[in-house]
């Protein structure tokens, strides 16, 4: 699942940057690194220990960083990220059913 997570995080960041630009926000390099680390730390945990979805992680980060209300959905990150979020969810479900 490691490759899936790495690809997911890259696509989330890419899609988020595009989405933020269209709403007159921007993610600087430092905040991009912070968000990437937060995502990787949470999503690399065993599935049973993960408490938030990728979308929840990003929305929480944005709400704190920009002091504004964000409620992005998986589709807001672009088609590729949306598909990777679904794959992550399927894999998480499979992992939890095997435990």
C-alpha positions in Angstrom: 0.0 0.0 0.0 3.1 2.2 0.3 3.2 3.1 -3.4 -0.5 3.8 -3.4 -0.1 6.2 -0.4 2.9 8.0 -2.0 0.9 8.5 -5.2 -2.2 9.5 -3.4 -0.4 12.2 -1.4 1.3 13.6 -4.5 -2.0 13.8 -6.3 -3.8 15.3 -3.3 -1.1 18.1 -3.1 -1.2 18.7 -6.8 -5.0 18.8 -7.0 -5.1 21.0 -3.9 -2.7 23.5 -5.3 -4.8 23.8 -8.5 -8.0 24.0 -6.5 -6.6 26.7 -4.2 -5.4 28.8 -7.1 -8.9 29.0 -8.5 -10.1 30.3 -5.1 -7.3 32.9 -4.7 -5.4 30.9 -2.1 -1.9 29.4 -2.4 0.0 26.8 -0.6 3.7 27.8 0.0 6.5 25.3 -0.1 6.7 25.1 3.7 3.0 24.4 4.2 3.1 21.9 1.4 5.8 20.0 3.2 3.9 20.2 6.5 0.7 18.9 4.9 2.6 16.2 3.0 4.2 15.0 6.3 0.8 15.0 8.1 -0.8 13.0 5.3 2.1 10.5 5.1 2.2 10.1 8.9 -1.6 9.3 9.1 -1.9 7.2 6.0 1.1 5.0 6.7 -0.4 3.9 9.9 -2.0 0.4 9.9 -5.5 0.8 8.5 -7.1 0.0 11.9 -5.2 2.9 13.5 -6.1 5.5 10.8 -8.7 7.9 12.3 -9.2 10.3 9.4 -9.6 10.2 5.6 -7.3 12.0 3.3 -10.0 14.6 2.6 -10.6 15.2 6.3 -6.8 15.6 6.9 -6.6 18.2 4.1 -9.7 20.1 5.2 -8.6 20.2 8.8 -5.2 21.5 7.8 -6.7 24.2 5.5 -9.2 25.3 8.1 -6.3 25.9 10.6 -3.9 27.4 8.1 -6.2 29.8 6.4 -8.7 30.4 9.2 -11.5 29.8 6.8 -14.1 27.0 6.3 -13.1 24.3 3.8 -15.2 21.3 3.0 -13.4 19.8 -0.1 -14.7 16.5 -1.4 -12.6 13.8 -3.1 -13.7 15.1 -6.5 -12.3 18.5 -5.7 -8.7 17.2 -6.0 -9.1 16.1 -9.6 -10.0 12.8 -11.3 -6.7 11.0 -10.6 -6.7 11.9 -6.9 -10.4 10.9 -6.7 -9.6 7.5 -8.1 -6.7 7.1 -5.7 -8.8 8.1 -2.7 -11.3 5.4 -3.7 -8.5 2.8 -4.1 -7.2 3.8 -0.7 -10.7 3.3 0.8 -11.1 -0.1 -0.8 -7.6 -1.2 0.4 -8.3 0.1 3.9 -11.6 -1.9 4.0 -9.8 -5.0 2.7 -7.1 -4.6 5.3 -9.6 -4.2 8.1 -11.6 -7.2 7.0 -8.4 -9.3 7.1 -7.6 -8.3 10.7 
